[in-house]
Amino acid sequence: MSPSEKRVKIAVVSVARSDYSGLRPVIRKIQGDSALQLMLIVSGAHLLAEHGNTLSVITADGFKPTECLAISTGDNGSAEMAKVVAAGVQEFSRTFLKHNPDIILLYGDRFEMFAAAVAGFLSRIPLAHIHGGELTFGAIDDSLRHAISKLSHLHFVSNAEAKGRLMRMGEEPTRIVLSGAPALDEIKELVGSDEEILRTLGLPSQEKPLLITFHPQTICEQSDQAQISELLDALEDRQEPMLFTRPNADPGNEVLWKAILDFTSRAPKRRVTTENLGPQRYFSVMAGCSAMVGNTSSGIIESGSFQIPVVNIGDRQAGRTRGINVIDVACTAEHISAGIDRALSPKFRNAISAMKNPYGDGSASQRIVDTLGSISLDGSLLEKRFFDGARAQE
């Protein structure tokens, strides 16, 4: 790039540990590209001590946020989420006006991310969205993800099914890049010694633990208390060591966390909790666990890269493309217990030992950054048209 050429300013928004694991390799690629200028906006659960203060993970990785926007992520249901979105739109709008990015890069489907999308769209700044076109029927995230996609001007999708779905939603094919999931890009490099991590956490280092992450489902007839009770009933008599990570910041998380803390306190040498492992420690434990249990997206997207069994509970991830390592079960103690037994069987482990992850080949972040660096900023990106594929074929 010649000295006279302007660097493209990319505003990357991260609001939780779940999106940071995918954004981390993209941020690193942006930093290393001479045609791009990184602007990192951190908000949401990253700034909350009760959710592990994961801002410290970002800074430990060598990234310096341009802005940290403190917006509440309370536990008082949908009314509280609406207040968070309203406050988020205001804060993100102020920040975008102050820094005037060329493109805003968004990830996933959280309600705080939706606030950033609304603010950017109304500010007439092009939005690029990672992981659009996917389905998660059991959470409000499903609708928020589609809403972010419709507001966005450029899409980086994880698989061909997602691309086709966006086209059926009216998104123009030329705006959709089949990148794969960026969270897979650094996954093997991040893996370290799970034995040392387990010792640090207080678990037996020579036994493979169950890695358990269970989030509020947000769209479900069962209460949060009923769901976590079914899970813990299924685990009560099991002898495997267990590592629970803290539920995310959705409404209902405190109910789940309180029940988990009570459950682990009754057998502290075999059951432990952690508020935040960080990407390296999390992937290291994932790679060495006996199975994952819960309803987290990492059990769907990243797990296949390690060929580990996953017991996926309930409908929170329903609709997402999944690998052959995922066992879907209803949220009842009986079904969860049967799913874990199947996951731990040598027959199942052998059956998935050579699987390929359907979410990509580990090159997503390079495809994303190459596209961001070559996109035209002449205003045409903002001029969206509805793509009526069926009509075009008449």
C-alpha positions, 0 to 999 in steps of 0.5 A: 500500500502506498503512503497516499492510500487510506487504510480501511478502518474496521470496527470489531465489536466483541460483547462476550467470551462466546464471540471473542473466541471466533473474533480473536484470529480475525483481530490478529489478522486485521492487526497484521494487514497493512491495508487495514486499521483495527478499532476494537470495541469491547462491551457487554459481559466482558466488563462484568466481574461476575462473568469472569471480567474477560476484558483481561483475556483480551488485553492478555492477548495483546489487544488494546480496546479502542473503547470499553462500553459498560452496558448492563446485562441484568438477570431480570428477563426480557424487559431488562434485555430491552433496556440493555439494547436501548442503552447499547444503541445509544452507546454504540452510536456515540462511539461510531460517530466519534471514530467514524469506522469504514466497516463494522464487523459483527459476530453472531447473535447476542442482544448486545451485538444487535444493539451495535447492528442497529446503531451502525445501520442507522449511522449509515456505516456498512456492517459485515456479519459473521455466522449469519444464516444459521438456526438456533430454535431454542433461543431468542438469538435465532431471531436476533441473528436473522435481524442482524443479517438483514441489517448487514451489507456483507456476510461471512458464513460458516457453511453452504446451508447458511449461505443458501438460507441467507439467499432465501432471506433475500440477501444478494449472493455477491454479498455472501462469502463462504468463509467457514467458522473463524473460531477453528483457525487457531484451535490446534495452536491454542491447545496446551496441557489439559493435565496442568489446567485440571490440577490448577482447577482442583480436579484429578489430572489423570482422569478425563473430565466431563466438560459441562456448559449449560446456558439459559434456553430463553425460549422454552416452556420448562423453567430455568430451575426445572432444566438445571434440575434435570441436568444435575439429577442426571449427573448426581450419581456419576463418578466422572470428574466434572468441570462446569463453566459459568452460564452466559449473561442471558436472563436466567443465568443466576438461577443456573449458576446457584444450582451448579454451585450448590451441586459442586459444593457437595463433592468439591474434589470431583466437581469444580466450577470456573467463571472463565477459562479463556480460549487457550485453557478452554480449548485445552480442556475441550481437547482432553475431556471425555465428553462435552455436556450442555447446550453451548454453541462450542459443542456444535461448532468447535468440538468437531475439530477435536473429534470429541463426543458432545451431548447436546441438551434441549433445543437451544442449538436446534437447527444448527448444522452439526457433526456426527459427534453430537448426540441430541437429547431432551432435557430430562434426566433419563435422556441426558444420562443415556446420552452420556452413556452413549458418548462415553462408549468406546464404540461411539468414540471410535465412530467419530475418530476420523470425522471432519468438522462441517464448519470449515478448514481453519482458514476463515479469518484469512478469507474474511480479512482478504475480503475486508481489504478489497471491498469498495468503499464508494458507497455501493456497499450500502445500496442493498437490493432484495434478491428474489432468487425464485423470481430471477429463475422464472 
